[in-house]
Amino acid sequence: METRELRYFVAVAEELHFGRAAQRLGIAQPPLSRAIQQLERRLGAALLDRTSRTVTLTEAGSVLLAEGRAALDAVDAAERRARRAAPSAIARPGLVLVTKASASRELLAKLLDTYAAKPGAVPIEVILCGPSEQQRFLRQGRADVALLHRPFDSTAGFDAEELGTEGQVVVLPSGHPLTARAHVRMADITGLPGLPLPRWPDPDGTYPPGPRRTRPCVRGLTGIVPSPAAR
């Protein structure tokens, strides 16, 4: 399977519209349609269900979309990392570390100090990102290493090492009945009136479905943003 064909398919699968996908790719629609048909013949499976009005993914198409995104990310990552490792007259090759802003400050400082003391240590650029963005930076080759937080961040496909374990806390209004408990479980707070759990972004940057009035979205680490109607 050629990378070009895979990019064509991912564009159509994400847009679910051949015209928009062709415009996004900067090509005409007929060669795009032919490329998808050729890919389906080669795989021996229908990837898309087409009608005169709609385009939907088949089961095989859904699998190829997920795998194709990962494969294209790996190709792009290889190119970025190769460019970064190339000799430069301006700067020495270094490492890029990405971490969620305002998280793991003490751990990050210890890691950087320990690494800097090792012989042959190269410069490290630290990128601060928003919630759940570390995986995307790694998979796209924009970072070489990241501080992830399980189980919220997936380590699938990465070489991972557990550096520490932290407990979780829940912030409650003063006088709430749960404040009298020594321990609180997720089941205790899920669905409680007046305590809507915020929606954290998925790895692709989108948010789980739900009314923003009752389940505001976390955007960055400066606060939780409700919908305009809820303000």
Disulfide bonds with the S-S distance in Angstrom:
none
